[in-house]
Amino acid sequence: MKALITGDGGQLARSLSNSVVGNHEVSLHPIDTMDITSAEQVEEAVNDFRPDVIINTAAYTAVDRAESDEDMAHEVNARGPGILAQAAMKHGARLIHVSTDFVFDGASKEPWRTDDPTNPISVYGRTKLGGERAIIDSGLKEWTIVRTAWLYGANGANFVSTMIRLMNEGDEVSVVSDQMGTPTFSDSLAVALWCMAEEGILGMHHWTDSGETTWHGFATAIEEIGFKAGLIPNRTKVHPITTEEHPTPARRPKYSVMDKSKTWRALEGTRSMPAIHWRENLETMITEQMRV
Ligand SMILES: NC(=O)c1ccc[n+]([C@@H]2O[C@H](COP(=O)([O-])OP(=O)(O)OC[C@H]3O[C@@H](n4cnc5c(N)ncnc54)[C@H](OP(=O)(O)O)[C@@H]3O)[C@@H](O)[C@H]2O)c1
């Protein structure tokens, strides 16, 4: 299979390129060679490589910055996926696109199903929903949209790297304890995306690691595992705080846990199953990929 991957340099694209198995031929593009908002660059890259599948990891992911930079967030997150869908349709490729839990408002107490009503509460969420709609409305038949959440990888600025830095700078951190979700290792999402590509799984899907926690629970696990691995010199106190005590430009969903049952059924028997618990994946990432 020939796979063209956008957003090279980002954490998910790196995980995809590190987890290729079998005879796949991969063409990875950073923004310099394939800006997904440029129909010309997209056409050139797709026409040159003639992929069977395009995997779009490119996105405007600065959630707080997006609040004051809506035009750019819209270009990348909403218009770009539409351009990719047009190119996929023209060249007979499938499109696998990554979206987010932020398309939901977080007001549920039950894991979000793929057919639950969307209602984003941030610019980032609205523009990512725009990207989903651009693909669905494009006329392309062979699309897969995979919503994920709380993504981190060994490569990239994310919650894990930020916490480890803060825990090296001081012996106390305060972390929000009233938002629930599931931390997701980008390597585990990457394997699931490869399996979806190999199996030809189409439609709307949800993928995160298994289990659920709060940001405070996530930070506490990072502290415990990071200290044991020698990445944090001293034990750090992780204080729980409320969302109100930690105001940010963008609002975030209170409850972001996603129902993966449909996707897990579709992936049954592939190497991405069973989905691993978030804490086990965190331990693997910290001890195998970050340990000094
Ligand atoms: N991170 C999370 O917690 C999270 C949660 C849910 C869903 N997601 C989704 O998961 C996917 C992968 O996220 P990630 O964490 O791997 O993001 P990331 O590390 O921020 O990588 C995104 C990549 O896209 C590139 N990019 C930005 N604008 C582009 C454009 N116009 N054309 C081509 N490339 C462009 C970025 O380049 P620059 O760095 O140069 O801007 C970056 O290399 C995204 O769709 C994101 O929305 C992420």
The ligand as an SDF file (V2000), in Angstrom:
LIG
                    3D

 48 52  0  0  0  0  0  0  0  0999 V2000
   -2.5730   16.9000   20.4420 N   0  0  0  0  0  0  0  0  0  0  0  0
   -3.7370   16.5240   20.9650 C   0  0  0  0  0  0  0  0  0  0  0  0
   -3.9180   16.4720   22.1970 O   0  0  0  0  0  0  0  0  0  0  0  0
   -4.8590   16.1210   20.0520 C   0  0  0  0  0  0  0  0  0  0  0  0
   -6.0820   15.7350   20.6200 C   0  0  0  0  0  0  0  0  0  0  0  0
   -7.1220   15.3560   19.7660 C   0  0  0  0  0  0  0  0  0  0  0  0
   -6.9390   15.3510   18.3890 C   0  0  0  0  0  0  0  0  0  0  0  0
   -5.7320   15.7470   17.8830 N   0  0  0  0  0  0  0  0  0  0  0  0
   -5.5840   15.7360   16.4230 C   0  0  0  0  0  0  0  0  0  0  0  0
   -4.5980   14.7650   16.1210 O   0  0  0  0  0  0  0  0  0  0  0  0
   -3.9090   15.1420   14.9230 C   0  0  0  0  0  0  0  0  0  0  0  0
   -2.4240   15.0780   15.1350 C   0  0  0  0  0  0  0  0  0  0  0  0
   -2.0750   15.9490   16.1970 O   0  0  0  0  0  0  0  0  0  0  0  0
   -0.5760   16.1230   16.7080 P   0  0  0  0  0  0  0  0  0  0  0  0
   -0.6520   16.1720   18.1880 O   0  0  0  0  0  0  0  0  0  0  0  0
    0.3330   15.1680   16.0140 O   0  0  0  0  0  0  0  0  0  0  0  0
   -0.3150   17.6180   16.1970 O   0  0  0  0  0  0  0  0  0  0  0  0
    1.0660   18.3930   16.0390 P   0  0  0  0  0  0  0  0  0  0  0  0
    2.1480   17.7070   16.7920 O   0  0  0  0  0  0  0  0  0  0  0  0
    0.7510   19.8280   16.3500 O   0  0  0  0  0  0  0  0  0  0  0  0
    1.3700   18.2190   14.4830 O   0  0  0  0  0  0  0  0  0  0  0  0
    0.6200   18.8760   13.5090 C   0  0  0  0  0  0  0  0  0  0  0  0
    1.5380   19.1240   12.3410 C   0  0  0  0  0  0  0  0  0  0  0  0
    0.7900   19.7660   11.3050 O   0  0  0  0  0  0  0  0  0  0  0  0
    1.6280   20.7630   10.7500 C   0  0  0  0  0  0  0  0  0  0  0  0
    0.8410   21.7770   10.0430 N   0  0  0  0  0  0  0  0  0  0  0  0
    0.2500   22.8930   10.5330 C   0  0  0  0  0  0  0  0  0  0  0  0
   -0.3580   23.5550    9.5400 N   0  0  0  0  0  0  0  0  0  0  0  0
   -0.1610   22.8460    8.4070 C   0  0  0  0  0  0  0  0  0  0  0  0
   -0.5300   23.0210    7.0470 C   0  0  0  0  0  0  0  0  0  0  0  0
   -1.2300   24.0890    6.6350 N   0  0  0  0  0  0  0  0  0  0  0  0
   -0.1490   22.0810    6.1500 N   0  0  0  0  0  0  0  0  0  0  0  0
    0.5870   21.0210    6.5360 C   0  0  0  0  0  0  0  0  0  0  0  0
    0.9920   20.7970    7.7900 N   0  0  0  0  0  0  0  0  0  0  0  0
    0.6100   21.7050    8.7180 C   0  0  0  0  0  0  0  0  0  0  0  0
    2.3590   21.3350   11.9390 C   0  0  0  0  0  0  0  0  0  0  0  0
    3.4840   22.0640   11.5170 O   0  0  0  0  0  0  0  0  0  0  0  0
    4.0260   23.2580   12.4520 P   0  0  0  0  0  0  0  0  0  0  0  0
    4.4600   22.6260   13.7250 O   0  0  0  0  0  0  0  0  0  0  0  0
    5.1240   23.8300   11.6260 O   0  0  0  0  0  0  0  0  0  0  0  0
    2.8580   24.1820   12.6460 O   0  0  0  0  0  0  0  0  0  0  0  0
    2.7180   20.0450   12.6720 C   0  0  0  0  0  0  0  0  0  0  0  0
    3.9090   19.4920   12.1790 O   0  0  0  0  0  0  0  0  0  0  0  0
   -4.4500   16.5350   14.5480 C   0  0  0  0  0  0  0  0  0  0  0  0
   -5.4780   16.3850   13.6110 O   0  0  0  0  0  0  0  0  0  0  0  0
   -5.0700   17.0440   15.8500 C   0  0  0  0  0  0  0  0  0  0  0  0
   -6.0980   17.9660   15.6160 O   0  0  0  0  0  0  0  0  0  0  0  0
   -4.6950   16.1150   18.6720 C   0  0  0  0  0  0  0  0  0  0  0  0
  1  2  1  0
  2  3  2  0
  2  4  1  0
  4  5  1  0
  4 48  2  0
  5  6  2  0
  6  7  1  0
  7  8  2  0
  8  9  1  0
  8 48  1  0
  9 10  1  0
  9 46  1  0
 10 11  1  0
 11 12  1  0
 11 44  1  0
 12 13  1  0
 13 14  1  0
 14 15  2  0
 14 16  1  0
 14 17  1  0
 17 18  1  0
 18 19  2  0
 18 20  1  0
 18 21  1  0
 21 22  1  0
 22 23  1  0
 23 24  1  0
 23 42  1  0
 24 25  1  0
 25 26  1  0
 25 36  1  0
 26 27  1  0
 26 35  1  0
 27 28  2  0
 28 29  1  0
 29 30  1  0
 29 35  2  0
 30 31  1  0
 30 32  2  0
 32 33  1  0
 33 34  2  0
 34 35  1  0
 36 37  1  0
 36 42  1  0
 37 38  1  0
 38 39  2  0
 38 40  1  0
 38 41  1  0
 42 43  1  0
 44 45  1  0
 44 46  1  0
 46 47  1  0
M  CHG  2   8   1  16  -1
M  END
$$$$
